[in-house]
């Protein structure tokens, strides 16, 4: 088997992708490094054919040093974005902190107090709440209806 120049493609953002798909080589290699076979990886990524999976693995094995350098750069990028995301305050968290929750933790609030705090929240903001806060919001919403 030989890797063609279309088995792994560097996209406009500097990310290695498998074939013409959105599957990152990083993801495929993570499964490969965990010991998964090409067939199993193909099942995990239905947008890839078995030939594409095998071609990507072959590309990695024949360009190991280059791919390892790429993976180091990718890890640095992910670390950078995690730091940036950690520095940005969450609007939902700010809103919760500025409300009753600053004085009384959400878990110890009664349903009525929680409903006053959470009833004005939009559904999009709910995605940023913890599981326990989301459950409390749903209970409060049911009580108000």
Buried (B, 14 or more C-beta within 10 A) or exposed (E): EEBEEEBBBEEEEEBBBBBEEEBBBBBBBEBBEEEBEBEEBBEEBEEBBEBBBBBBBBBBEEBEEEBEEBBEEBEEEEEEEEEEEEEEEEEBEEBBEEBBBEEBEBEEBEEEBBBBBBEEBEEEBBEBBEEEBBEBBEBBBEEEE
